[in-house]
């Protein structure tokens, strides 16, 4: 079974999840109604809540990002997978001070579809975020600064039908 959503592809083989980059499609030979699920994806392209629920349903418990390295760790019921993205900086740099107002602005810009994911990562880094953690069970995202500052935001659960593992 695999799920492809925007740039993320989750592949589940023999109980182990692996991640790859690709485009938005969901495929599973066990779908009860693939057409309705495909329709949901088309209607919700770009909706992080939908992606989060798909990830939760295939066994992803948490997703931990580290900035500016753009490293993402997926903690799953069946194991842990790391994905190394393109770092936002190289060499030695000052870490920006944590700025909750700038962070919330970056979040709202992203949530309204007005930024790409790389732009979102850059904006959160500029707002002083050195890491964030998505908890798929509690539907929360915790953004952290270098000195222990934290901003936590909840997101509503999306309904995903037809996803059968």
C-alpha positions in Angstrom: 0.0 0.0 0.0 1.2 3.5 -0.6 -0.1 7.0 -0.2 1.1 9.9 -2.3 0.1 13.4 -1.3 1.7 16.5 -2.7 5.4 15.9 -2.2 5.2 13.0 0.3 4.9 9.4 -0.5 4.4 6.9 2.3 5.1 3.3 1.3 4.1 0.4 3.6 5.7 -2.9 2.8 5.6 -5.8 5.2 4.8 -3.6 8.1 7.5 -1.0 7.5 6.8 2.5 6.3 9.2 4.2 4.0 9.0 7.7 2.7 9.6 9.0 -0.8 8.9 12.2 -2.8 6.2 12.3 -5.5 2.8 13.8 -6.5 -0.7 13.5 -5.1 -2.4 10.1 -5.5 -3.6 7.4 -3.1 -3.5 3.8 -4.1 -4.4 0.7 -2.1 -5.7 -2.5 -3.6 -7.9 -2.9 -0.5 -9.8 0.4 -0.9 -13.5 0.0 -0.2 -14.2 2.9 -2.5 -11.1 4.2 -4.3 -13.2 6.7 -6.4 -14.5 8.5 -3.3 -11.1 8.6 -1.7 -9.5 10.0 -4.9 -12.3 12.6 -5.0 -11.4 13.6 -1.4 -7.8 14.1 -2.3 -8.6 16.2 -5.4 -10.9 18.4 -3.3 -8.4 18.7 -0.4 -5.1 19.2 -2.2 -2.9 21.2 0.0 -5.0 20.5 3.2 -2.4 19.5 5.8 -5.2 18.1 8.0 -6.0 15.6 5.4 -2.4 14.5 5.0 -2.0 14.3 8.8 -5.0 12.0 9.1 -3.7 9.8 6.2 -0.4 9.6 8.0 -2.1 8.8 11.3 -4.1 6.0 9.8 -1.1 4.3 8.3 0.7 4.3 11.7 2.6 7.5 11.9 2.5 8.7 15.5 4.7 11.8 15.4 6.7 13.8 12.8 9.6 15.7 14.2 11.3 18.5 12.2 14.7 20.0 12.9 15.6 23.4 11.4 17.6 24.8 9.7 18.8 21.3 8.7 15.3 20.4 7.3 15.6 16.9 8.8 12.3 15.1 9.3 11.9 12.0 11.5 8.7 10.0 11.2 8.0 8.0 14.4 5.7 5.1 13.5 4.2 2.1 15.2 6.4 -0.1 13.1 9.7 1.8 13.2 11.3 5.2 12.7 12.3 6.8 9.3 14.4 9.9 8.7 14.1 12.1 5.7 16.8 14.6 5.0 15.6 17.7 3.1 17.6 20.5 1.7 19.2 22.6 4.6 18.0 26.2 4.8 21.6 27.4 5.6 25.1 26.1 5.4 28.1 27.0 7.5 27.8 28.9 10.8 24.9 31.3 11.4 23.2 33.1 14.2 19.9 31.5 15.2 17.1 34.1 14.9 15.3 35.0 18.2 12.0 33.3 18.7 9.3 35.6 17.4 5.8 34.2 18.1 4.1 37.0 16.0 6.3 36.2 13.0 5.6 32.4 13.5 1.9 32.9 13.6 2.1 35.0 10.5 4.1 32.2 8.7 1.5 29.7 9.9 -1.5 31.7 8.6 0.2 32.4 5.3 0.9 28.7 4.8 -2.6 27.6 6.0 -4.2 30.0 3.5 -2.2 28.4 0.7 -0.1 31.4 0.0 3.3 29.8 0.5 5.1 26.7 -0.6 6.4 24.2 2.0 10.1 25.4 1.5 8.9 29.0 2.0 7.0 27.9 5.1 10.2 26.2 6.5 12.2 29.4 5.7 9.6 31.6 7.4 9.5 29.5 10.5 13.3 29.5 10.7 13.4 33.3 10.4 10.8 33.3 13.2 13.3 31.6 15.5 11.9 28.0 15.2 14.7 25.4 15.5 12.2 22.5 15.4 8.7 21.4 15.5 6.7 18.3 16.3 3.4 17.1 14.9 1.6 14.8 17.2 -1.0 12.9 15.1 -2.8 11.5 18.2 -3.5 14.8 19.9 -3.7 16.9 16.6 -1.2 19.4 17.8 2.0 21.0 16.5 4.6 22.3 18.9 7.1 24.9 17.5 10.2 25.4 19.6 12.9 28.0 19.8 16.6 27.5 20.8 16.1 28.8 24.3 13.1 26.6 25.1 10.4 28.9 23.9 7.3 27.0 22.6 4.2 27.8 20.7 1.6 25.0 20.4 -1.3 25.0 18.0 -4.1 22.5 17.6 -5.6 21.5 14.2 -9.0 19.9 13.6 -9.1 16.3 12.5 -10.0 15.6 8.9 -12.3 12.8 7.8 -10.6 10.3 5.5 -12.9 7.5 4.2 -12.0 4.4 2.3 -8.4 4.0 3.6 -8.1 0.4 4.5 -4.8 -1.1 5.6 
